[in-house]
Amino acid sequence: MKTETFLLKTFFLAAVLTCVLTMGAMVTTDPAHAATLIASAR
């Protein structure tokens, strides 16, 4: 039981960290630079 709890807590922490990093990247990205990257990908 303790192992499962540890795994669930670790998974939750990893999910929250992923969301925070993704949100931070979206907030801090320069829109002009993002538009350039999107245009060059097409």
C-alpha positions in Angstrom: 0.0 0.0 0.0 2.8 2.4 0.8 4.4 1.7 -2.6 1.2 2.5 -4.5 0.8 5.7 -2.5 4.4 6.7 -3.2 3.9 6.0 -7.0 0.7 8.0 -7.1 2.2 11.0 -5.3 5.3 10.8 -7.6 3.0 10.7 -10.7 1.0 13.6 -9.5 4.1 15.6 -8.8 5.4 14.9 -12.3 2.1 15.9 -13.9 2.0 19.1 -12.0 5.6 19.9 -12.8 4.9 19.2 -16.5 1.9 21.6 -16.4 3.8 24.3 -14.7 6.7 24.1 -17.1 4.4 24.1 -20.1 2.4 27.1 -18.8 5.6 28.9 -18.0 6.9 28.4 -21.5 3.7 29.6 -23.1 3.6 32.7 -20.9 7.2 33.7 -21.4 7.5 33.0 -25.1 7.8 36.1 -27.3 4.8 36.0 -29.7 6.9 37.3 -32.7 9.4 34.5 -32.2 6.6 31.9 -31.9 5.1 33.2 -35.1 8.5 32.9 -36.9 8.8 29.3 -35.7 5.3 28.4 -36.8 5.8 30.1 -40.3 9.1 28.2 -40.8 7.6 24.9 -39.9 5.0 25.2 -42.7 
